Amino acid sequence: MYGAVTEFLGFEMLDGEFKVMGMAPFGDAKRFDVSKLIEWNAEGYKINTNLVNCIGARRYKRDGKGTYFSPKLIDMWGPVREGDEIDEPYVHVAAAVQKTLEEVVLALTKHYLGDYIKQTQRLCYAGGVALNVKCNQRLIDAIKPHGELFVQPAASDAGTALGAATYAASELGEKIQPMVHAYLGPEYTADEIEAALKKRGVRYERCASITDTASDLLARGEVVAWFQGRMEFGPRSLGNRSILGNPASRGVADMINAQIKYRERWRPFCPSMLDRVAPEILQTQHPSPYMTFTFDVAESWKAKIPEVVHEDGTARPQIVTPLSNGRYYELISKFAAKTGIPVLLNTSLNRRGEPMVCSPEDALNMFYGSDLQNLAMGDFLVKKSGETPQA
């Protein structure tokens, strides 16, 4: 249902659902009735396939391709959203489907867990819907004050590989340890990075301390592409393939959206914050290592980090520890020492519609295909000022 509405709102199903979630706080859920799409109670639900999750001849055809909603949905709600600029009345559709999703998931969880929901120490949750961070906030509220929600960052179909490997290891007698980080992808040596820079023919500097250099740039309000260590597993950039900015610098989010990411202006950005200040900012002790939850930002912090606080007063944080990512923790600590702000704006190192950057070559292509000015790759810094890279 949520995916079909994602298509109606002009995004790609199984890819743009998080965009719908980002739109929702701008709308009024009371303005649209989604009850005809889903019939539900605490024990289960049934989707109306005459309207959504349609197959065959019941599908609405768009640009010669079938969608997962029916022409009847257009009769009921009006035309499909086109382009990035039209928000009315579509933000209200997003708000209504998001509200329904939260209500259904919460009701099902409370019913099937029963009394356990107030007794459980940890609730583990997976699937595509488990990446709906606003819904997850409601679940956290339901298991307070003693329980924790755990959603690993590749909670959808991508995570089945990790689940299968973990299951097989357990069956073979291995003791499964808690997941402490998501840096499971490729890593590149200093020699490999420098070879890519030389091949591209760009001017670069090898820094004595890349965290000193990058934190200076960030403290001055500049944006830095940050390419370090092993790539993150899952859809979230967690400080190794990231675009970073100063969350206190007004307008930096709009600039990144318009000139670097080329994406919708209302898309929120996430904060990466030091573990020692997270409880004060988020008003909770709940762990959040993977950006899979939202929390209400304390009033005293909203004006300090405006570029990472969403329309509804929440943030989707990554809480960074020295154990989870030592170099990233060092960078944020040095930035905090220079600015008093122990938080960085963090978004994935990619452009709209492209996968996250993986290799040094990917990073350079991204860098020179956008208005990024600073690329910190390993211990190397590339700045655009005055240079003409080879094609």
Secondary structure, DSSP 8 states (H G I E B T S, - for coil): -HHHHHHHTTS-TTTSHHHHHHHGGGS-GGGS--TTTEEEETTEEEE-TTTBS--GGGS-EETTEE-SB-HHHHHHH-S---SSS--TTHHHHHHHHHHHHHHHHHHHHHHHHGGGGGT-SEEE--SGGGG-HHHHHHHHHHHTTT-EEE--TT-SGGGHHHHHHHHHHHHTT-----------S----HHHHHHHHHHHT---EE-S-HHHHHHHHHHTT--EEEE-SS--SSSS--SSEEEEE-TTSTTHHHHIIIIII---TT---EEEEETTTHHHHHSS----SSS---EE--HHHHTTSGGG--TTSEE--EEE-TTT-HHHHHHHHHHHHHHS--EEEEEESS-TTS----SHHHHHHHHHTSS--EEEETTEEEE-TT-----
